[in-house]
Amino acid sequence: MADAAAVATMMRSQARRGPDSCGQLMRGRVGFGHQRLKIIDLSQRSAQPMVDPELGLDLVFNGCIYNYQPLREELEALGYRFFSGGDTEVILKAWHAWGWRCVERFKGMFAFAIHERESGRVALARDRFGIKPLYYAQTPERLRFASTLPGIVAAGDLDTSIDREALHFYMSWHAVVPPPLTILKGVRKLPPATVRVYEEDGSFTDRGYWAPPFSQEGEDAGRSEGEWQELLLDALRTAVERRMVADVPVGVLLSGGVDSSLIVGLLAEMGQHGLSTFSIGFEAAHGEKGDEFVYSDLIARHYGTDHHKLFVPSDDLLRELPGAIEAMAEPMVSYDNIGFYLLSREVAKHIKVVQSGQGADEIFAGYHWYPPLAGANDPVATYASAFFDRDAATLNRHLGAEWRNGGTAPLEFVRRHFDQPGAADPVAKALRLDSTVMLVDDPVKRVDNMTMAWGLEARVPFLDHDLAELAARIPSDLKLAGGGKGILKEVARRVIPSEVIDRPKGYFPVPALKYIDGPYLELVRDALSAAPARERGLFSPDYLDMLFDDPTGHITPLRGSELWQVGLLELWLQTHGVG
């Protein structure tokens, strides 16, 4: 029999992700629990877990199917009858009509589980970019799954020891740990674009259903830049418009960069008035500015948005940092986490859904490591030198004695990925890796975790899969132009003011976490000297001494603090009661 108490515990651990209502279904060997954030069909008819007695199916679902209305019409034409008005029931009917391949028809973000009562099968599915998370813990006796890793840990009775290979990824690839790995041996994550079907005996079959095409074939080979721009602008309009599907207002997280500004411009072009926009800034530190309000203000004024600016003083940042760490499904080192966490706290006071500009850099080659790849003799080495925080030899010096074993898995992973057929050149190979792996387990995960911690749903139009497929086909040189994102910038000029396009590339600056000092230094020192940290021995004492002797002097190639990286891991483990 399924453990009702364990399901209830997991639900409580995720209550902030779905604060509007909750439900639990226990059916013999299968138990489902759900915390709901009401976005589409606000009535109880779309409550979850959803049971379809006519079709013999049970469902729990996180996300949004943006094209649920045309899919519903198609299913109604096939004879299906609906009892609700939302997208949840469309998944049930689609599964019955088309089986596991129904996911190929969905345009949206989703993680769901379906129980077929007649066959006893349970299926898990995740969207193409893994925008919605899906963690699981499987033993010979049982399967547990949840939207967060701590949700599974909360239910107890699993292996919470550190996964050595995941640790090496975390320390090498700027905290990116690819699926199915997580930092804990007993918890795995379902890869994006995957449907897994479990039989009653616990055996399962995985089916991958999507991979973007990184080459130009057929008529694509002869397209002019102008033709690519027209296709891109049409795809952008469609992607942004799709993400306005909701029965509640939708706003925009406005950083002032070209990506979020373009979303605002396209919505204005579609006739949106009084759009709510939100920006955040932090105190400066070590001469580094902590906000980009000059650009977000420009866009807000230009389009007359209902703009909200949040300035976070240092003491507020310190006070809220533990909450941001608690909200992380996995340890994530990027400073953006606390930024999104605090911004989401403010946004959730006003609305429940926002569009965000994440994904554009990985789709359109906006990062600094792409241009050097164009003429690289050894693309893997070039990529690693720009992105990796440390090579294998350095990793072995930095880790504690029992955690060393060469640390070559991250570089080998990148090499295997680059060696796969289908990408036309080194830049395309890197974009394929970043958009299907790195993006999923860094920017996308970050946005989901930090927004959902406040019951806020973030939608990412640049990860519309139709748009991403088009972007993958666009020649690399058009993406690299203009210092990166060239073709996107040229299209943006037709929509938004050039001042936010012809500007230095920005990011969510949180100087206090890059140049660790004062109370932040004490927070990290306490975590790394605590009994659990000493017992684990993840890091070499000599390495830690070096970091504490010069806390601001050790910055990774991606402008990250090494001290924050190791401290954050220990803070996360201790926050979630691991060791």
C-alpha positions in Angstrom: 0.0 0.0 0.0 1.1 3.6 -0.7 2.3 5.6 2.4 -0.3 8.3 2.9 1.8 9.9 5.7 4.8 10.2 3.4 2.6 11.8 0.6 1.2 14.3 3.1 4.7 15.1 4.4 6.0 15.7 0.8 3.0 17.9 0.1 3.6 20.1 3.2 7.2 20.6 2.1 6.0 22.0 -1.2 3.1 24.0 0.0 4.7 27.3 -1.0 4.8 26.2 -4.6 1.0 25.7 -4.6 -0.6 27.8 -1.8 -4.1 28.0 -3.2 -5.4 24.5 -2.5 -4.3 21.0 -2.0 -5.5 17.4 -2.5 -4.4 13.8 -1.9 -5.5 10.6 -3.6 -4.7 7.2 -2.2 -5.5 4.2 -4.5 -4.0 1.0 -3.2 -0.4 0.9 -4.2 -0.5 4.4 -5.7 -0.7 7.7 -3.9 -0.8 11.2 -5.4 -0.6 14.5 -3.6 -0.8 18.0 -5.1 -0.4 21.7 -4.0 -2.2 23.9 -6.5 -1.4 27.4 -7.8 -4.6 28.5 -9.5 -3.8 30.1 -12.9 -6.2 28.5 -15.4 -9.8 27.5 -14.6 -9.8 28.8 -11.0 -12.8 26.6 -10.1 -12.6 23.3 -8.1 -13.4 21.5 -11.3 -9.7 21.7 -12.1 -8.6 20.6 -8.6 -5.9 18.0 -8.4 -5.1 15.1 -8.1 -7.6 14.9 -11.0 -9.5 11.7 -11.4 -11.3 10.7 -14.7 -13.6 7.8 -13.7 -14.7 7.4 -17.3 -11.2 6.9 -18.7 -9.7 5.2 -15.6 -6.9 7.7 -15.2 -5.5 9.8 -12.3 -3.2 12.8 -12.8 -1.0 15.2 -10.9 0.5 18.0 -13.0 2.7 21.1 -12.6 3.0 23.7 -15.3 0.9 25.1 -18.2 -0.1 23.8 -21.6 -0.4 27.0 -23.6 -2.2 25.4 -26.5 -4.7 23.5 -24.4 -7.7 25.2 -26.0 -7.1 24.0 -29.6 -6.1 20.6 -28.2 -9.4 20.4 -26.4 -11.3 21.2 -29.6 -9.4 18.4 -31.4 -10.2 16.0 -28.6 -13.8 17.0 -28.5 -14.0 16.3 -32.2 -12.8 12.7 -31.3 -15.7 12.3 -28.9 -14.1 13.2 -25.6 -16.3 15.0 -23.0 -14.9 17.5 -20.6 -16.0 18.3 -17.0 -13.5 21.2 -16.4 -12.3 24.3 -18.3 -8.5 24.1 -17.8 -5.4 22.5 -19.2 -5.1 19.7 -16.6 -8.0 17.6 -18.0 -6.6 18.1 -21.6 -3.5 16.1 -20.5 -5.7 13.3 -19.3 -7.7 13.1 -22.5 -4.6 13.5 -24.6 -2.9 10.6 -22.9 -5.9 8.4 -23.4 -6.2 9.4 -27.1 -2.6 9.4 -28.1 -0.6 7.6 -25.4 2.9 8.8 -24.4 3.3 10.6 -27.7 0.7 13.2 -26.6 3.6 15.2 -25.2 4.8 15.9 -28.7 1.6 18.0 -29.2 2.0 20.0 -26.0 3.3 23.5 -26.3 4.2 24.5 -22.8 6.1 23.7 -19.6 5.1 20.6 -17.6 5.9 17.8 -15.3 3.2 15.3 -14.7 2.4 11.8 -13.4 -0.4 9.6 -14.7 -1.8 6.5 -13.2 -3.6 4.0 -15.5 -5.9 2.2 -13.1 -6.6 -0.7 -15.5 -3.0 -1.5 -16.4 -1.5 -0.4 -13.1 1.2 1.7 -15.0 2.5 5.0 -13.7 4.0 7.4 -16.2 6.2 10.4 -15.5 6.8 13.1 -18.1 8.8 16.3 -18.3 8.8 19.2 -20.8 11.4 19.7 -23.5 13.6 22.2 -21.6 12.9 20.8 -18.1 11.3 24.1 -17.1 9.3 22.2 -14.6 11.3 19.9 -12.3 10.7 16.2 -11.5 12.8 14.4 -8.9 12.4 10.8 -7.9 13.8 8.2 -5.5 13.5 4.6 -6.6 14.2 1.5 -4.5 13.1 -2.2 -5.1 10.2 -1.5 -2.7 8.9 1.9 -3.9 9.0 4.9 -6.1 8.6 8.5 -4.8 8.6 11.6 -6.9 8.2 15.3 -6.3 8.8 18.8 -7.8 11.7 19.4 -5.4 14.5 17.3 -4.1 13.9 18.4 -0.4 10.4 17.2 -0.8 11.6 13.7 -1.2 14.2 14.0 1.6 11.3 15.2 3.9 9.6 11.8 3.5 12.7 10.1 4.9 14.1 6.7 4.5 16.5 7.2 1.7 20.3 7.5 1.0 21.3 11.1 1.6 25.0 10.5 1.2 26.9 12.7 -1.2 27.2 11.6 -4.8 30.9 11.8 -5.7 30.3 12.3 -9.4 27.7 15.0 -8.8 30.1 16.8 -6.4 32.8 16.9 -9.2 30.2 18.4 -11.6 29.2 21.0 -9.0 32.7 22.0 -8.4 33.8 22.0 -12.1 30.9 23.1 -14.2 29.8 26.0 -12.1 27.3 24.0 -10.1 25.7 22.3 -13.2 24.8 18.7 -12.3 23.3 17.0 -15.3 20.5 14.4 -15.1 19.9 11.9 -13.7 22.5 12.9 -11.1 21.8 15.1 -8.0 24.1 15.9 -5.1 22.5 13.1 -3.1 22.9 9.4 -4.1 19.4 8.5 -3.2 17.6 11.1 -5.4 17.7 11.4 -9.2 16.0 13.6 -11.7 14.1 12.8 -14.9 15.9 14.3 -17.9 14.0 16.9 -19.9 12.0 15.8 -23.0 11.5 12.3 -21.4 8.5 10.1 -20.8 9.1 7.3 -18.3 6.5 4.5 -18.0 6.7 2.2 -15.0 5.1 -1.2 -15.0 3.6 -2.6 -11.9 6.8 -4.6 -11.2 8.9 -1.5 -11.0 10.6 -1.9 -14.4 10.4 1.1 -16.7 10.9 2.4 -20.2 12.3 5.8 -21.1 11.3 7.6 -24.3 13.0 10.8 -25.4 10.8 12.8 -27.6 12.6 16.0 -28.7 16.0 17.4 -29.8 16.5 20.7 -31.6 18.1 20.5 -35.0 21.5 22.4 -35.1 22.0 22.4 -38.8 20.7 23.9 -42.0 19.1 21.6 -44.5 16.9 21.9 -47.5 15.5 25.4 -48.0 17.3 26.6 -44.8 20.7 26.4 -46.5 19.8 29.2 -48.9 18.0 31.6 -46.6 19.2 35.2 -46.5 19.7 37.0 -43.2 16.5 39.0 -43.9 14.5 35.9 -44.3 15.9 34.5 -41.0 14.9 37.8 -39.3 11.3 37.6 -40.5 11.0 34.1 -39.3 12.5 35.0 -36.0 10.2 38.0 -35.4 7.1 35.9 -36.2 8.3 33.1 -33.8 9.0 35.6 -31.0 5.6 37.2 -31.3 4.0 33.8 -31.1 6.1 32.7 -28.2 5.2 35.8 -26.1 1.6 35.7 -27.1 1.2 32.0 -26.1 2.5 32.9 -22.6 -0.4 35.3 -21.9 -2.8 32.4 -21.7 -4.1 32.7 -18.1 -7.3 33.5 -16.1 -5.2 35.9 -14.0 -3.0 38.9 -15.0 0.5 38.3 -16.4 3.4 40.6 -15.8 7.1 40.8 -16.8 10.4 40.6 -14.9 12.2 43.6 -16.4 16.0 43.6 -15.9 16.6 46.3 -18.5 18.4 43.9 -20.8 17.5 43.3 -24.4 15.7 40.0 -23.6 13.2 41.2 -21.0 12.8 44.5 -22.8 11.9 42.8 -26.0 9.1 40.8 -24.2 7.7 44.1 -23.0 8.0 45.7 -26.4 6.2 42.7 -28.1 3.4 42.8 -25.6 3.0 46.5 -26.1 2.9 45.9 -29.9 0.1 43.4 -29.2 -1.9 46.1 -27.5 -1.2 45.3 -23.8 -1.8 48.4 -21.6 -1.0 48.9 -18.0 1.4 45.9 -18.0 3.0 45.3 -14.6 6.8 45.2 -14.7 9.3 44.5 -11.9 13.0 45.2 -11.4 15.5 44.7 -8.5 18.7 46.2 -7.4 21.3 45.7 -4.6 23.8 47.8 -2.7 27.1 48.3 -4.4 30.2 46.6 -3.1 34.0 46.9 -3.9 33.1 49.6 -6.4 30.7 47.3 -8.4 27.3 48.7 -9.0 24.4 46.6 -7.8 21.5 47.6 -10.1 20.6 48.3 -13.7 17.7 50.6 -13.0 18.7 53.1 -15.7 17.8 50.6 -18.4 14.7 49.1 -16.8 13.4 52.6 -16.1 13.9 53.6 -19.7 11.8 50.7 -20.9 9.1 51.3 -18.3 8.8 54.9 -19.2 8.8 54.2 -23.0 5.9 51.8 -22.7 4.1 53.3 -19.8 4.1 50.2 -17.7 3.0 49.9 -14.1 6.6 49.6 -12.9 7.8 48.4 -9.5 11.4 48.8 -8.4 12.8 46.9 -5.5 16.0 48.0 -3.9 17.4 45.5 -1.5 19.7 46.9 1.3 22.4 44.6 2.5 20.8 43.7 5.8 17.6 42.6 4.0 19.8 40.5 1.7 21.4 38.8 4.6 18.1 38.2 6.4 16.5 36.6 3.4 19.5 34.5 2.3 18.5 31.4 4.4 15.1 31.4 2.8 16.6 31.5 -0.7 18.9 28.6 0.2 15.9 26.7 1.6 14.0 27.3 -1.7 16.8 25.6 -3.8 15.8 22.2 -5.0 19.6 21.6 -5.5 22.6 23.7 -4.5 22.9 26.5 -7.0 25.8 28.9 -6.8 24.6 31.8 -9.0 24.0 35.1 -7.3 20.8 35.4 -9.3 19.1 33.0 -6.9 18.8 35.6 -4.1 17.9 38.2 -6.7 15.0 36.2 -8.1 14.0 35.1 -4.6 13.6 38.7 -3.4 12.1 39.9 -6.6 9.6 37.1 -6.6 8.6 38.0 -3.0 7.7 41.5 -4.2 6.0 40.4 -7.4 3.8 37.8 -5.7 2.2 40.7 -3.7 0.8 42.0 -7.0 0.3 39.1 -9.5 0.7 35.3 -9.9 2.2 35.0 -13.4 5.2 36.7 -15.0 7.2 36.3 -18.3 11.0 36.3 -17.9 13.8 36.6 -20.4 15.8 33.5 -19.4 17.2 31.3 -22.1 18.0 33.9 -24.8 21.8 33.7 -24.2 21.8 29.9 -24.5 19.6 30.0 -27.6 21.1 32.9 -29.4 24.8 32.7 -28.4 24.9 35.6 -25.9 27.8 34.4 -23.7 31.4 35.4 -23.9 32.6 31.8 -24.5 30.9 31.4 -27.9 33.0 33.7 -30.1 36.3 32.0 -29.3 34.8 28.6 -30.2 34.3 29.7 -33.8 37.9 29.2 -34.8 39.0 26.9 -32.0 41.4 24.0 -32.7 40.2 22.2 -29.6 36.6 23.4 -28.9 36.2 21.3 -25.8 39.3 22.8 -24.2 38.2 26.3 -25.2 34.8 25.8 -23.8 36.1 24.4 -20.5 38.7 27.1 -20.1 36.0 29.8 -20.3 33.2 28.0 -18.3 34.7 25.5 -15.9 35.6 26.7 -12.4 38.6 24.4 -12.1 40.3 21.6 -14.1 40.7 18.0 -12.8 44.1 18.6 -11.2 42.9 21.7 -9.4 39.7 19.9 -8.3 41.7 17.2 -6.7 43.7 19.7 -4.7 40.6 21.5 -3.6 38.6 18.4 -2.5 39.1 16.5 0.7 41.2 13.3 0.4 38.4 10.8 0.3 36.5 12.7 -2.4 39.3 12.7 -5.0 39.3 10.2 -7.9 40.6 12.2 -10.9 37.5 14.5 -11.4 37.6 14.0 -15.1 33.8 13.1 -15.5 32.7 16.7 -16.3 35.2 17.2 -19.1 34.5 13.8 -20.5 30.8 14.6 -20.4 31.3 17.7 -22.5 33.5 15.9 -24.9 31.0 13.1 -25.5 28.3 15.8 -26.0 30.4 17.7 -28.5 31.2 14.4 -30.4 27.5 13.7 -31.0 26.5 14.1 -34.7 24.1 16.7 -35.9 25.7 20.1 -34.9 27.3 21.8 -37.8 30.2 23.6 -36.1 31.8 24.1 -32.6 29.5 27.0 -31.7 26.5 24.9 -32.6 27.9 22.1 -30.5 28.3 24.4 -27.5 24.8 25.9 -28.0 23.4 22.4 -28.1 25.1 21.4 -24.9 24.2 24.7 -23.1 20.5 24.8 -24.2 19.7 21.1 -23.5 21.9 20.6 -20.3 23.4 23.7 -18.7 20.3 25.8 -19.2 18.1 23.2 -17.6 20.2 22.8 -14.5 21.2 26.4 -13.9 19.1 29.3 -15.2 15.8 27.5 -15.7 16.0 25.6 -12.4 16.9 28.9 -10.6 13.9 30.7 -12.0 11.4 28.0 -11.2 12.7 27.4 -7.6 12.8 31.1 -6.6 9.5 32.2 -8.2 7.6 29.1 -7.0 8.9 29.6 -3.5 6.4 32.6 -3.4 3.6 30.9 -5.4 4.6 32.8 -8.5 4.6 31.1 -11.9 7.4 32.2 -14.3 7.0 31.7 -18.1 10.0 31.8 -20.4 9.1 32.7 -24.0 12.7 32.3 -25.3 12.3 28.6 -24.5 9.2 28.1 -26.6 10.2 25.0 -28.4 9.1 26.2 -31.8 11.3 29.3 -31.4 14.2 27.2 -30.1 14.0 24.9 -33.1 14.1 27.9 -35.4 17.0 29.4 -33.5 19.0 26.1 -33.6 18.7 26.2 -37.4 19.9 29.8 -37.8 23.6 29.8 -38.9 26.0 30.4 -36.0 27.6 33.4 -37.6 24.3 35.3 -37.5 24.0 34.6 -33.8 27.6 35.5 -33.1 27.4 38.9 -34.9 27.5 42.1 -32.8 29.3 40.4 -29.9 26.6 37.8 -29.5 22.9 37.5 -30.0 23.4 39.4 -33.3 20.3 38.4 -35.1 18.1 38.7 -32.0 19.4 42.3 -31.5 18.7 43.2 -35.1 15.1 41.9 -34.7 14.8 43.8 -31.4 15.7 47.1 -33.1 12.4 46.8 -34.9 10.6 46.7 -31.6 12.4 48.4 -28.7 14.7 51.5 -28.2 18.3 51.0 -29.3 19.6 52.3 -25.9 18.9 48.9 -24.3 20.4 47.0 -27.2 23.7 48.9 -27.7 24.8 48.6 -24.0 27.3 46.4 -22.1 25.9 43.0 -21.3 24.4 42.9 -17.9 23.5 40.3 -15.3 21.8 40.2 -11.9 24.7 41.8 -9.9 24.8 40.9 -6.2 28.2 42.3 -5.2 27.9 41.2 -1.5 28.0 37.6 -2.6 30.9 38.0 -5.0 33.1 39.9 -2.6 32.3 38.1 0.6 33.0 40.1 3.7 31.6 41.0 7.1 28.5 39.0 8.2 28.5 37.0 4.9 32.0 35.8 5.6 31.0 34.8 9.1 27.9 32.9 7.7 30.2 30.9 5.3 32.9 30.4 7.9 30.3 29.0 10.4 28.9 26.6 7.8 32.3 25.3 6.8 33.5 24.8 10.3 30.3 23.2 11.7 30.5 19.6 12.8 28.6 18.2 9.8 31.0 19.9 7.4 34.0 18.6 9.3 32.6 15.1 9.3 32.0 15.2 5.6 35.4 16.6 4.8 34.3 17.6 1.3 37.1 20.2 1.0 40.8 20.2 1.7 41.7 22.2 4.9 44.5 23.8 3.0 42.1 25.0 0.3 39.7 26.4 2.9 42.5 28.2 4.7 43.6 29.8 1.4 40.1 31.0 0.8 39.6 32.5 4.3 43.0 34.2 4.1 41.8 36.1 1.0 38.0 35.8 0.8 37.6 38.3 -2.2 40.7 37.1 -4.1 39.5 33.9 -5.6 37.0 34.5 -8.4 36.1 31.9 -11.0 36.1 32.5 -14.8 32.4 33.2 -14.6 32.9 35.9 -12.0 31.9 33.7 -9.1 33.4 33.6 -5.6 35.1 30.2 -4.9 34.4 30.8 -1.2 30.7 31.3 -1.9 30.6 28.2 -4.0 32.0 25.8 -1.3 30.1 27.7 1.4 26.8 27.5 -0.4 27.1 23.7 -0.8 27.5 23.3 2.9 24.8 25.8 3.7 22.4 23.9 1.5 23.2 20.5 2.9 22.8 21.8 6.5 19.6 23.7 5.7 18.0 20.6 4.4 19.2 18.4 7.2 21.7 16.3 5.1 24.4 15.1 7.5 
